[in-house]
């Protein structure tokens, strides 16, 4: 249990898996943001303020709208934040057991941080109560997850 490793299949003409990077770390600071569930910004003025903060401070916008490509970019660039809050009119789509928690474990093992988007606690502290349980999520560089929690008023 000494970190996150990346494996590549068929690299350099080898038929099989190779460890292409070991002990991947996500830096505490980031200048890359990936906002998801942008419709929630209509209902959550603080989420709109957070997006405005990132834009005003010239963070690089990565807008795929997808958890998997945005997390892969965090491991590649060693920084970034994916923010996916929810609102009454824009509910959660990410599944806790199959998306949020597994990626949360990898990101936290790589030195990043997660937020459950409700209390500000780690997504890994959320109890799985159903196979199709959905959740908000913020995940990535610790300082930006902390900023997400602060601006959205979580964890007070």
C-alpha positions as CSV (number, residue, x, y, z in Angstrom):
1,X,0.0,0.0,0.0
2,X,2.6,2.5,-1.1
3,X,0.7,4.6,-3.6
4,X,-0.9,4.7,-7.0
5,X,0.6,2.9,-10.0
6,X,-0.2,3.2,-13.7
7,X,0.0,0.2,-15.9
8,X,0.1,0.2,-19.7
9,X,-0.8,-2.8,-21.9
10,X,1.3,-3.5,-25.0
11,X,3.8,-0.6,-24.5
12,X,7.1,-0.7,-26.4
13,X,6.2,-3.8,-28.3
14,X,5.8,-5.9,-25.1
15,X,2.8,-8.3,-25.1
16,X,1.5,-7.7,-21.5
17,X,1.3,-5.1,-18.8
18,X,4.1,-2.8,-17.9
19,X,4.3,-0.4,-14.9
20,X,4.5,2.9,-16.8
21,X,4.5,5.2,-13.7
22,X,4.8,4.4,-10.0
23,X,3.8,6.3,-6.9
24,X,1.8,8.9,-8.8
25,X,1.2,12.1,-6.8
26,X,-1.4,14.8,-7.2
27,X,0.0,18.1,-6.1
28,X,-1.8,20.1,-3.3
29,X,-2.1,23.2,-5.6
30,X,-3.7,23.3,-9.0
31,X,-4.5,25.7,-11.9
32,X,-6.8,23.2,-13.8
33,X,-10.5,22.9,-13.1
34,X,-13.2,20.7,-14.5
35,X,-16.7,21.9,-13.6
36,X,-19.4,19.3,-14.0
37,X,-23.2,19.7,-13.5
38,X,-23.1,23.3,-14.7
39,X,-26.9,23.5,-14.4
40,X,-26.5,23.3,-10.6
41,X,-24.8,26.8,-10.8
42,X,-28.3,28.2,-11.6
43,X,-29.5,27.0,-8.2
44,X,-26.3,27.3,-6.2
45,X,-25.0,30.9,-6.4
46,X,-21.9,29.9,-4.5
47,X,-21.0,27.3,-7.2
48,X,-21.4,30.0,-9.8
49,X,-19.0,32.2,-7.7
50,X,-16.5,29.3,-7.5
51,X,-16.5,28.9,-11.3
52,X,-16.1,32.6,-11.7
53,X,-13.1,32.5,-9.3
54,X,-11.4,29.9,-11.3
55,X,-12.1,31.8,-14.6
56,X,-11.1,35.2,-13.2
57,X,-7.8,33.7,-11.8
58,X,-7.0,32.2,-15.2
59,X,-7.2,28.6,-14.3
60,X,-7.1,26.2,-17.2
61,X,-10.7,25.0,-18.0
62,X,-11.1,21.4,-18.8
63,X,-14.7,20.8,-19.7
64,X,-15.3,17.2,-20.7
65,X,-18.3,16.8,-18.3
66,X,-17.0,13.4,-17.5
67,X,-15.5,12.0,-14.3
68,X,-13.2,9.4,-16.0
69,X,-11.4,11.6,-18.5
70,X,-11.0,14.4,-15.9
71,X,-9.5,12.1,-13.3
72,X,-7.2,10.6,-15.8
73,X,-6.0,14.1,-16.6
74,X,-5.4,14.7,-12.9
75,X,-3.1,11.7,-12.8
76,X,-1.4,12.8,-16.1
77,X,-0.9,16.4,-15.2
78,X,-0.5,15.6,-11.4
79,X,-3.0,18.3,-10.6
80,X,-6.6,19.4,-11.1
81,X,-10.0,19.5,-9.6
82,X,-13.3,18.0,-10.7
83,X,-16.4,19.6,-9.1
84,X,-19.8,18.1,-9.4
85,X,-22.3,19.6,-6.8
86,X,-26.0,18.9,-7.1
87,X,-29.1,20.9,-6.6
88,X,-32.8,20.2,-6.3
89,X,-33.4,20.7,-10.0
90,X,-30.0,19.1,-11.0
91,X,-29.7,15.9,-9.1
92,X,-26.6,13.6,-8.6
93,X,-25.7,11.3,-11.5
94,X,-22.4,9.8,-10.2
95,X,-22.8,6.4,-8.6
96,X,-21.1,6.1,-5.2
97,X,-20.1,2.5,-5.4
98,X,-18.9,2.4,-8.9
99,X,-17.5,5.9,-9.7
100,X,-17.1,8.2,-6.7
101,X,-15.7,5.9,-4.1
102,X,-13.2,4.0,-6.3
103,X,-11.8,7.1,-7.9
104,X,-11.8,8.8,-4.4
105,X,-9.6,6.0,-3.1
106,X,-7.1,6.4,-5.9
107,X,-7.0,10.2,-5.7
108,X,-6.6,10.2,-1.9
109,X,-3.9,7.5,-2.1
110,X,-2.1,9.9,-4.6
111,X,-2.2,12.8,-2.1
112,X,-5.4,14.4,-3.4
113,X,-8.6,15.0,-1.5
114,X,-12.3,14.4,-1.9
115,X,-15.5,16.0,-0.7
116,X,-18.9,14.4,-0.5
117,X,-20.5,17.7,-1.6
118,X,-22.8,17.7,1.3
119,X,-20.9,17.9,4.6
120,X,-17.4,18.4,3.1
121,X,-16.2,15.0,4.4
122,X,-14.2,12.6,2.4
123,X,-16.3,10.6,-0.1
124,X,-14.8,7.5,1.4
125,X,-16.7,8.3,4.6
126,X,-20.0,8.0,2.9
127,X,-21.8,4.8,3.7
128,X,-23.0,2.9,0.7
129,X,-26.7,2.1,1.3
130,X,-27.8,1.0,-2.2
131,X,-26.3,-0.3,-5.4
132,X,-27.6,2.7,-7.5
133,X,-26.9,5.3,-4.8
134,X,-25.9,8.7,-6.4
135,X,-23.7,11.4,-4.9
136,X,-22.3,14.8,-5.5
137,X,-18.5,14.9,-5.5
138,X,-15.5,17.2,-5.6
139,X,-12.2,15.4,-6.2
140,X,-8.6,16.4,-6.9
141,X,-5.9,18.7,-5.6
142,X,-6.4,19.3,-1.9
143,X,-6.3,23.1,-1.9
144,X,-9.0,23.2,-4.5
145,X,-11.2,20.7,-2.8
146,X,-10.8,22.8,0.4
147,X,-11.8,25.9,-1.7
148,X,-14.9,24.0,-3.0
149,X,-15.9,23.2,0.6
150,X,-15.3,26.8,1.8
151,X,-17.1,28.6,-1.0
152,X,-20.1,26.2,-0.9
153,X,-20.3,26.5,2.9
154,X,-19.6,22.8,3.6
155,X,-18.0,21.4,6.7
156,X,-18.8,24.3,9.0
